[in-house]
Amino acid sequence: MVMAKRHASLIPLSHDHHHGLALALRCRKHALGQLNPGDAASMEACASEVSRFFNESLKPHFEAEETVLFPLMAVYEGSRALVARLESEHQEFRRRLARPAGDGGLRKFLFDFGDLLEQHIRSEERGLFSAFEALVPAADAERAGHEIKRILERSRSTS
């Protein structure tokens, strides 16, 4: 997979996206029985990986986006609707991870989580990040990059 060259401020977030896309693919493959078909323990292990990824990567990633990137981009009228949708998707991730797999079971949870994760990442990379690169003045982008890096490093040093 080749991602577009990103503004230096966004590289830590794009790096997370790379790992998220790989997890999204594994989730869907487990759900579809393309990885270890019929192996319940393997699906449970994937669900545990989702939980770990959420706690170790997505929580700090969301914090960086919600406290730095989203407020910065919401200033631009053309980005407001996208920012609102992405914030709503962050809440959906939190809801999904806070409750058990439910009636649809683990297979459905993994597929739906993987699907949402991939779509969310694509929206950020293709929409939000492209708008950031086109609209945000260099000094603001640099300040945002420092703050994003600080948030990610702080939260990951405590995990």
N, C-alpha and C positions, 0 to 999 in steps of 0.2 A: 504494500500500500504506500502510495506517495502522497504526502500532504503538501499543500502549497507552502512556499517559504513565508513564514510569518514574521510580523514585527517582533523584535526581541522581547517586548513587554508581554507578548502572548505565548511565547514558546513554552513556559512551564505548564500553562493550561493545555496547549496542544499536545504536549508530551503525555499528560494525563489522558487526553482524548485517545491517543494511540492505544494505551492500555485498556481503556474503556471499550473501544471498538473490538479488540481481541476478546474481551470478556463477553461482550454482547453476542459475538459469533459462537463462542463456546456454549453460552446459555441456550441459544436457539438450536444448536446441533444436539445438545443433550435432550432438549424438549422434543425434538423430532426423531429421536432415536438414532441419530447418525453417529453419536459417540457412545460407546459402551451400551448398546441397546439392551433394554430390559434390566439393567443393573441399577437397582434402587440406591445402592450405596454411592454410586458414581453421581447420580442426580443430587443426592444429599450433599456430597462433597462440593458440587458446583454451587448449590445454594449457600453453603458455608463460605465459599469463595466470594459470592455476591455480598454477603454480610460483611466480610473482612474488607472488601474493596470499598463498600459504602462507608464504613467507619474510618478506614485509613486514608482513602483517597477522595471519595466524593464529598464527605463533610467539609474538609478544608478547601476543596475545589469550589464547592458551592459558597462557602464563606467568602472566598476571594472574589468570586463573581458578584455576589449579592452586596458586598460592602464597597467594592471598588469599581468593577466593570459595569454593572447594571446602572448604578446612579450616574456614572459618567456618560453612558450611552443614552439614557432616558432624556437627557438634555436635547438630543436631536430628535425632532418630531418624527422623522422617517423611521426611527428605531424604537419608538415607544411601544408599539404593538408587539414587536418581536420580543422586547425585554419583558413585557407583561406575560407573554406566552411562556417564555423560558423560566420565569419565576414560578409560574403555575406548575410547570413540569417539575421543578425542584420540589415543590410541595407534594406532587404526585409520587415522586421517588420516596420521599419521607413516609408518606402514607403506606405505600406498598411494603416498605421494609419494617414498618411498625406493627403490621398485622400478619398473622399466619397465612399460608398459601390459600386457605379458604376452600370453597366448594370445588373450584376448578382443579385443585391439587397442585402439586409441585411442578408438574410438567407445564401447566398453563402459566404458573407464576414465572418460571424460567423463560418461557417463550416471550411472554408479555414484557418482562423486565428487559430482556435483550433487545426486543423490538423498540421499546421506548428509549433505551439508552442509545441505540444507534441513531434513531431519528433526532434525538436531542443533540447529540454530538454533531451530526451533519448540519443542523440548524445553526449551531454556534459557529462552526468552522466556515460555512458558506455564507451565512447571513450576518451574524453579529461581528465576527472577527473581520470580515471584509469591510463592513461599515466602519468599524473602529479604525482600520488602516486608512480608509478614505477620508474620514471626518475629523478625527482627533488630532489636534495640533501636537507637534513633536514633544514639546515640553510637558504637556499633560499626559501624553502616552508614556513618557519616561517616568514621570512620577507614579503613574498607575502601575507600571512594571515593577518599580521598587516596592510598592505596597503589596502587590500580588505575591511577589517573591517572599517578602517578610511574613505574610500570613501563612503561606505554604510551608516555609521553613520552620516557623514557630510550632505549628500544629504537628508537623511530622517529627520534630525533635522530641515531642512529648509522647508520641505513640510507641 
